[in-house]
Amino acid sequence: MNENDISYKIRGAIFKVYKELGPGLLESVYLAALMHELLKENLDVLKEVAVPVSYDGVKLDLGFRLDLLVNDKVIIEVKSVENLAEVHHKQVLTYLKLCNKKLGLLVNFNTDNISKSIYRKVMNL
């Protein structure tokens, strides 16, 4: 399954979670519900995956973590904030670079319109 196929399933799961729970809950609730939906789709999902950071040939142990990694191909960053900041978008791009992945999704569940709150971030896809 390629990144686009995985992304299609992820978007469907995001819509299911949003329809059931709505806006206004903690990020951790959406993260757990989304992981549950993705597992039901028979996707391989890892939560809070360590992000490797190296600088000047030295591996830095900093504790950065991806929210979800799906099929070892797609990064999902989940937010539940009033407004996404530009740094949230840059964070996903940086994670893609550091993890050598091609596709990331940034989703903010604290919204009136979930379809306008899913952002696709691409690196070399």
C-alpha positions in Angstrom: 0.0 0.0 0.0 1.5 3.4 -1.0 1.3 6.7 0.9 -1.7 7.9 -1.0 -3.7 4.7 -0.3 -2.8 5.0 3.4 -3.7 8.7 3.5 -7.2 7.9 2.1 -7.8 5.4 4.9 -6.5 7.9 7.5 -8.8 10.6 6.3 -11.8 8.3 6.5 -10.8 7.4 10.1 -10.4 11.1 11.0 -13.9 11.9 9.7 -15.3 8.9 11.8 -13.6 10.1 15.0 -14.7 13.7 14.4 -18.3 12.7 13.7 -18.5 10.7 16.8 -16.6 12.9 19.3 -16.9 16.5 17.8 -14.5 19.3 18.8 -13.3 20.5 22.2 -11.7 17.4 23.7 -8.1 16.8 24.7 -5.6 15.8 22.0 -5.0 12.5 23.8 -8.6 11.5 23.3 -8.5 12.1 19.6 -5.1 10.3 19.3 -6.4 7.2 21.1 -9.7 7.2 19.1 -7.8 7.7 15.8 -5.4 4.9 16.6 -8.3 2.6 17.3 -10.0 3.4 14.0 -6.7 2.9 12.1 -6.1 -0.5 13.7 -9.7 -1.5 12.7 -8.6 -0.8 9.1 -5.8 -3.3 9.6 -3.1 -0.7 9.4 0.1 -1.0 11.3 0.1 2.0 13.8 2.8 3.0 16.2 2.1 5.7 18.8 4.7 8.2 20.2 7.5 7.1 17.9 10.9 8.5 18.9 12.3 11.0 16.3 16.0 10.5 15.7 18.0 13.8 15.8 21.6 14.0 14.9 23.8 17.0 14.9 27.4 17.2 13.8 27.6 13.4 13.8 26.3 13.1 17.3 22.9 11.5 18.1 21.0 13.8 20.4 18.6 12.2 22.9 15.9 14.8 23.1 12.6 13.0 23.4 10.8 14.3 20.3 8.0 11.9 19.4 5.7 11.5 16.4 2.0 11.2 17.4 1.3 8.3 15.0 3.3 6.5 12.3 1.2 4.4 10.0 2.6 1.5 8.0 6.1 3.0 8.5 5.2 5.5 5.8 2.8 8.2 7.0 3.3 10.5 9.9 0.2 11.9 11.7 0.4 14.9 14.0 -2.8 15.4 16.0 -3.7 18.8 17.5 -6.7 20.1 19.4 -6.0 23.8 19.5 -8.0 27.0 18.8 -5.7 27.9 15.9 -2.9 26.1 14.3 0.3 28.1 14.2 2.8 28.1 11.3 5.2 26.2 13.6 2.8 23.2 13.6 3.1 22.9 9.9 6.9 23.3 10.0 7.0 20.7 12.7 5.5 18.0 10.4 7.9 18.9 7.6 10.8 18.6 10.0 9.6 15.2 11.2 9.4 14.1 7.6 12.9 15.2 7.0 14.4 13.7 10.2 12.5 10.4 9.7 13.1 10.2 6.0 9.4 9.9 5.2 7.4 11.3 2.3 4.0 12.1 3.7 2.6 13.6 6.9 -0.8 14.7 7.9 -1.5 17.5 10.4 -5.0 17.5 11.8 -6.7 19.9 14.2 -9.8 18.3 15.8 -10.8 21.5 17.6 -12.7 22.9 14.6 -16.2 23.4 13.2 -15.2 21.9 9.9 -12.8 18.9 10.0 -12.4 18.8 6.2 -10.7 22.2 6.3 -8.5 21.1 9.3 -6.5 18.3 7.7 -3.3 19.4 6.1 -1.2 17.2 3.8 2.5 17.7 4.0 4.7 16.2 1.4 8.5 15.7 1.0 9.8 14.1 -2.2 6.6 12.2 -2.9 
